[in-house]
Amino acid sequence: MLMFRWIFMLLVLMSAISFCVYLGTGQRRYRQWSVLLIKWTVIAALAFFAVLFVGRMV
C-alpha cells in the first residue's frame, strides 16, 4: 500500500513540474510528457483502488 501511495505522489509531482516547465518554456514536449504522466497517474490510482477493493472482498 505504501508503495502505491509513493508511486501516485511521485507521478503527480512529476506531472505538475513538467506542466510548470511547459508554462515557462512553451515547448510542447513538456506538455506531452505531462499528459503522459497524468495518464499513468490515473492507471496507478485505478490499480490502487483495485487492490483495496480486492482486499475488502477477501
C-alpha positions in Angstrom: 0.0 0.0 0.0 2.8 2.4 0.9 4.4 1.7 -2.5 1.2 2.6 -4.4 1.0 5.9 -2.4 4.6 6.8 -3.2 4.2 6.0 -6.9 1.0 8.0 -7.1 2.5 11.0 -5.3 5.7 10.9 -7.4 3.6 10.8 -10.6 1.5 13.7 -9.6 4.6 15.7 -8.6 6.4 14.9 -11.8 3.4 15.8 -13.9 3.0 19.2 -12.1 6.7 20.0 -12.5 6.5 19.1 -16.2 3.5 21.3 -16.7 5.2 24.2 -15.0 8.2 23.8 -17.2 5.9 23.8 -20.2 4.3 27.0 -19.0 7.7 28.6 -18.5 9.3 27.5 -21.8 6.3 26.9 -24.1 7.8 23.7 -25.5 5.2 21.2 -26.5 7.3 18.2 -25.4 6.9 19.1 -21.8 3.1 19.3 -22.2 3.1 15.9 -23.9 5.2 14.5 -21.1 2.8 16.0 -18.5 -0.3 14.4 -20.2 1.5 11.1 -20.4 2.3 11.2 -16.7 -1.3 12.1 -15.9 -2.4 9.0 -17.8 -0.1 6.8 -15.8 -1.2 8.5 -12.6 -4.8 7.6 -13.4 -3.7 4.0 -14.1 -1.8 3.9 -10.8 -4.8 5.2 -8.9 -7.1 2.6 -10.5 -4.6 -0.2 -9.6 -4.5 1.2 -6.0 -8.3 1.1 -5.7 -8.5 -2.3 -7.3 -6.1 -3.6 -4.7 -8.2 -2.0 -1.9 -11.4 -3.5 -3.4 -10.0 -7.0 -3.7 -8.6 -6.8 -0.2 -12.0 -6.0 1.2 -13.6 -8.8 -0.7 -11.2 -11.5 0.7 
